């Protein structure tokens, strides 16, 4: 009983600290809507953009799917104007965001079949191919590129890949090194090569770009017993640091099991000090972007744990309160805006009606300026 009382007192202290620090160092309140880039009908795209803008958000995250932009190998892959590229969905969506005063963090992933021997979209690409695409992406959205007479917007925040420590997005995670079945970590080494090559390619075409690395999935433990294993976040950072890749900021995904002020499994908000110490091995004081976080309100294939809609609203507020305790955290992106059958962490239900969390998010997002604290 005494331990329970002490624990409750500790959690109360943490909550008070979170509330006290919220006003002093609040990170950018951001939101991702994964419908936006895949909408092809102009009227529907306008509706989706207007819905996002109505939240008051000034920063969003956009997934650029490499295999859809470049289904065939470009002759000049660093040239965004190469005819093999189809940027049209992203041109339209990013331009629509800019017109509404919304900036973007852009990541790219999904390997085209021509960029890997296996042809799988989650296979680690050749670093040179990834870097060439990163250069094309950065050049197209460096603020000076014109297409069809219109100047495309600038995207300064570019993430390299998505969750490269999880097999769903990046394989192999581990590599067999003996006939007895011993495996060693492979994803950190492969990713370091992609990050290094992409960083240099991006900086050549837009020196002002902020290249965000890691984009680590919320894997707590390691399971390096096959090529399809996963690498825990802590191990991934430690292994990556050995390769010394250049990096401007670290990206982390956080999906706590339990409230933001109670969940203690790594990575979580209460373990942010540990994450910062690990990230310091890459570069001391490196800024951190939490580019995915949230809570589901029903069971789905990706998250077995879920909360009530009222709890989601409470936890959303607590998420941004506790994030404000850490000045290195530049932005926190709630994922996602609207529920779908595979992801029920939205502020809107699948039918478009608002959950209680919607009003709380709008309250937090209102009045913020775009990129108030860029990396």
C-alpha positions in Angstrom: 0.0 0.0 0.0 2.9 2.4 0.9 4.4 1.8 -2.6 1.1 2.5 -4.2 0.8 5.8 -2.3 4.3 6.8 -3.2 3.7 6.0 -6.9 0.6 8.1 -7.0 2.4 11.0 -5.4 5.2 10.6 -7.9 2.7 10.6 -10.8 1.0 13.6 -9.4 4.3 15.5 -9.2 5.1 14.6 -12.8 1.7 15.8 -13.9 2.3 19.1 -12.0 5.7 19.6 -13.7 4.1 18.9 -17.1 1.5 21.5 -16.5 4.0 24.1 -15.2 6.3 23.6 -18.2 3.7 23.6 -20.9 3.5 27.4 -21.5 7.3 27.8 -21.3 8.5 25.4 -24.0 5.5 24.1 -25.8 6.3 22.1 -28.9 4.5 22.6 -32.2 1.1 20.9 -32.1 1.0 19.0 -35.4 -1.4 16.5 -37.1 -1.1 14.0 -40.0 -3.9 13.2 -42.4 -2.9 10.3 -44.5 -5.9 10.7 -46.8 -4.5 13.9 -48.3 -1.7 12.7 -50.7 -3.8 9.9 -52.1 -6.9 11.9 -53.0 -7.1 12.4 -56.7 -10.4 14.2 -57.1 -9.8 18.0 -56.8 -13.0 18.7 -55.0 -12.4 16.0 -52.5 -8.8 17.2 -52.0 -10.1 20.7 -51.3 -12.5 19.3 -48.7 -9.7 17.3 -47.0 -7.4 20.3 -47.0 -10.1 22.5 -45.6 -10.9 20.0 -42.8 -7.2 19.9 -41.8 -6.9 23.7 -41.9 -10.1 24.0 -39.7 -8.2 22.5 -36.8 -5.8 25.5 -36.7 -2.8 23.3 -37.3 0.3 24.9 -38.8 2.4 21.8 -39.3 1.6 18.4 -40.8 3.5 15.3 -41.9 3.3 13.9 -45.5 4.3 10.4 -46.5 5.8 10.4 -50.0 5.6 6.8 -51.3 8.7 6.4 -53.5 7.4 3.4 -55.4 4.4 5.3 -56.6 6.3 8.4 -57.6 8.9 6.3 -59.5 7.4 3.0 -60.6 10.1 2.7 -63.3 13.8 3.7 -63.0 14.4 7.3 -64.0 17.2 8.0 -66.4 18.3 10.9 -64.3 17.0 10.1 -60.8 18.3 13.2 -59.2 16.3 15.4 -61.6 12.7 15.9 -60.3 11.7 16.7 -63.9 12.6 13.2 -65.2 9.6 11.8 -67.1 9.6 8.6 -65.1 8.5 10.6 -62.0 4.9 11.3 -61.2 4.8 13.9 -58.4 1.3 15.1 -59.2 -0.5 14.0 -56.0 2.2 15.6 -53.9 2.4 18.8 -55.9 -1.3 19.3 -55.5 -1.4 18.4 -51.8 1.7 20.4 -50.7 0.6 23.4 -52.7 -2.8 23.2 -51.0 -1.2 23.1 -47.6 1.0 26.1 -48.4 -2.0 28.1 -49.6 -3.6 27.5 -46.2 -0.5 28.4 -44.2 0.4 24.9 -43.3 4.0 23.7 -43.4 5.0 20.1 -43.9 7.4 17.5 -42.6 8.0 15.1 -45.6 9.2 11.6 -45.3 9.8 9.0 -48.0 9.7 5.2 -48.0 8.4 2.2 -49.9 11.2 0.9 -52.2 10.4 0.6 -55.9 10.9 -2.9 -57.3 13.8 -1.7 -59.5 15.8 -0.3 -56.5 16.2 -3.6 -54.7 17.1 -7.2 -55.8 14.1 -8.7 -54.0 11.5 -6.3 -55.5 9.8 -5.9 -52.1 8.6 -2.5 -51.1 9.9 -2.9 -47.6 13.4 -4.0 -48.7 16.4 -1.8 -47.9 17.2 0.1 -51.1 20.7 0.8 -52.4 21.9 3.9 -50.6 22.8 5.6 -53.9 19.3 5.1 -55.3 17.7 6.4 -52.1 20.0 9.4 -52.1 19.2 10.2 -55.7 15.5 10.2 -54.9 16.1 12.3 -51.8 17.9 14.9 -54.0 15.0 14.9 -56.5 12.5 15.4 -53.6 14.5 18.2 -52.0 15.1 20.0 -55.3 11.4 19.8 -56.4 10.3 21.3 -53.1 13.2 23.8 -52.4 10.9 26.8 -53.0 12.3 27.7 -56.4 11.2 24.8 -58.7 8.5 25.5 -61.2 6.1 23.1 -62.8 3.4 24.1 -65.3 4.2 27.7 -64.7 3.6 27.5 -60.9 6.3 27.7 -58.3 6.1 24.7 -55.9 6.3 25.3 -52.2 9.4 24.8 -50.1 9.7 21.9 -47.7 12.4 22.4 -45.2 11.8 19.4 -42.9 12.7 16.1 -44.6 12.7 12.7 -42.8 14.7 9.8 -44.2 12.4 6.8 -44.3 9.8 5.6 -41.9 10.4 3.2 -39.0 13.5 1.5 -40.4 13.9 -0.5 -37.2 10.6 -2.4 -37.9 10.4 -5.2 -40.4 7.1 -3.9 -41.9 9.0 -1.0 -43.4 12.6 -2.1 -43.7 14.2 -5.5 -44.2 16.4 -7.3 -43.5 16.5 -6.2 -39.9 19.2 -8.8 -39.1 21.7 -10.8 -41.1 22.8 -14.4 -40.7 26.5 -14.8 -40.0 27.0 -18.4 -39.2 25.8 -21.9 -40.2 24.6 -22.3 -36.7 22.0 -19.6 -37.2 23.6 -16.7 -35.5 22.2 -13.3 -36.6 23.6 -9.8 -36.1 21.9 -6.4 -36.5 21.8 -5.3 -40.1 19.2 -2.5 -40.3 21.2 0.1 -38.4 24.2 -0.3 -40.8 22.0 -0.2 -43.9 20.0 2.7 -42.7 23.1 4.7 -41.7 24.4 4.4 -45.3 21.0 5.6 -46.6 20.9 8.5 -44.1 24.5 9.6 -44.9 24.0 9.5 -48.6 20.6 11.2 -48.5 21.8 13.9 -46.1 24.6 14.9 -48.4 22.3 14.8 -51.5 19.7 17.0 -49.8 22.1 19.6 -48.6 23.6 20.0 -52.0 20.2 21.1 -53.5 18.8 22.9 -50.4 21.4 23.8 -47.7 18.6 25.2 -45.5 16.8 21.8 -45.3 16.6 20.1 -41.9 17.4 16.5 -42.4 15.6 14.4 -39.8 16.9 10.9 -39.2 15.8 7.9 -37.2 12.1 8.0 -37.7 12.2 5.1 -35.3 9.2 2.9 -34.6 8.2 2.3 -31.0 9.9 -1.1 -30.6 10.9 -1.7 -27.0 12.8 -5.0 -27.3 15.1 -6.8 -29.7 14.4 -10.0 -31.5 17.4 -10.6 -33.7 16.8 -14.3 -34.4 15.9 -14.1 -38.1 16.1 -11.7 -41.1 12.5 -10.6 -40.2 13.2 -9.7 -36.6 13.0 -6.2 -35.3 15.6 -3.9 -33.6 14.6 -2.2 -30.5 14.7 1.6 -30.4 17.6 1.8 -27.9 19.7 -0.8 -29.8 18.9 0.9 -33.1 20.2 4.3 -31.9 23.3 2.8 -30.3 24.2 0.8 -33.4 23.5 3.7 -35.6 25.7 6.0 -33.6 28.7 3.7 -34.3 28.3 4.6 -38.0 28.4 8.4 -37.3 25.8 9.5 -39.9 25.3 13.2 -40.4 21.9 14.3 -39.0 20.1 17.6 -38.1 17.4 16.2 -35.8 16.1 12.8 -34.5 12.6 11.5 -35.2 10.8 9.2 -32.8 7.4 7.5 -32.8 5.8 7.1 -29.4 2.7 5.0 -28.7 2.5 4.5 -25.0 0.6 1.6 -23.4 -1.1 3.6 -20.7 -1.5 7.3 -20.1 1.3 9.7 -21.1 2.0 10.4 -17.4 1.9 6.7 -16.4 3.4 4.6 -19.2 7.0 3.7 -18.4 8.0 1.2 -21.1 10.6 2.5 -23.5 10.0 4.5 -25.7 7.4 6.6 -23.8 7.1 10.1 -22.6 8.4 9.3 -19.1 11.5 7.7 -20.7 12.3 10.8 -22.8 15.4 11.6 -20.7 16.8 8.2 -21.6 16.0 8.8 -25.3 17.7 12.1 -25.2 20.8 10.5 -23.6 20.9 7.9 -26.4 20.4 10.5 -29.1 23.3 12.5 -27.7 25.6 9.7 -28.9 24.6 10.8 -32.4 25.2 14.5 -31.7 24.9 16.2 -28.3 21.8 18.2 -27.9 20.2 16.9 -31.1 16.6 18.3 -31.6 13.8 15.7 -31.4 10.7 15.5 -33.5 7.9 13.1 -32.3 6.4 12.5 -35.8 3.8 10.0 -34.7 1.9 9.5 -31.5 -1.6 8.8 -30.4 -4.2 6.5 -28.8 -6.6 4.2 -30.5 -10.3 4.1 -29.5 -11.0 0.5 -30.7 -9.2 -2.7 -31.4 -7.4 -2.9 -34.7 -4.7 -5.0 -36.4 -1.8 -2.7 -35.4 -2.8 -1.8 -31.8 -4.5 -4.3 -29.5 -4.6 -1.8 -26.7 -7.2 0.9 -26.9 -8.9 3.5 -24.8 -12.3 5.1 -24.6 -13.0 8.3 -26.6 -13.0 10.3 -23.4 -9.7 8.8 -22.3 -8.2 9.7 -25.8 -9.2 13.3 -25.3 -7.6 13.4 -21.8 -4.5 11.7 -23.0 -4.1 14.0 -26.0 -4.0 17.0 -23.6 -1.5 15.2 -21.3 0.6 14.2 -24.3 1.3 17.9 -25.2 1.6 18.9 -21.6 4.3 16.3 -20.8 6.1 17.0 -24.2 6.5 20.6 -23.1 8.8 19.4 -20.3 11.4 18.7 -22.9 12.6 21.8 -24.8 14.5 19.6 -27.3 11.2 18.3 -28.5 10.4 20.6 -31.5 7.0 19.2 -32.6 4.6 16.4 -31.8 2.5 15.0 -34.6 -0.8 13.3 -33.7 -1.5 10.4 -36.0 -4.0 10.2 -37.5 -6.7 12.7 -38.3 -9.5 10.3 -39.4 -10.1 6.7 -38.4 -9.9 3.9 -41.0 -10.3 0.2 -40.6 -6.6 -0.3 -39.8 -6.1 2.7 -37.6 -8.5 4.1 -35.1 -6.5 6.9 -33.4 -8.1 9.7 -35.3 -9.7 12.9 -34.0 -12.6 12.1 -36.4 -14.5 8.8 -36.6 -14.6 7.1 -40.0 -18.0 8.7 -40.8 -16.5 12.2 -40.3 -18.1 12.9 -36.9 -15.9 14.4 -34.2 -14.6 12.6 -31.2 -14.1 14.6 -27.9 -10.3 14.7 -28.8 -11.1 17.0 -31.8 -12.1 19.9 -29.6 -9.1 19.5 -27.4 -6.7 19.4 -30.3 -8.2 22.5 -31.8 -7.8 24.3 -28.5 -4.1 23.4 -28.3 -3.4 24.1 -32.0 -5.1 27.5 -32.1 -2.9 30.5 -32.1 0.4 28.7 -33.0 2.6 30.1 -35.8 4.1 27.9 -38.5 7.5 26.4 -37.5 7.8 28.4 -34.4 10.8 26.3 -33.3 12.4 24.6 -36.3 15.3 22.2 -35.8 
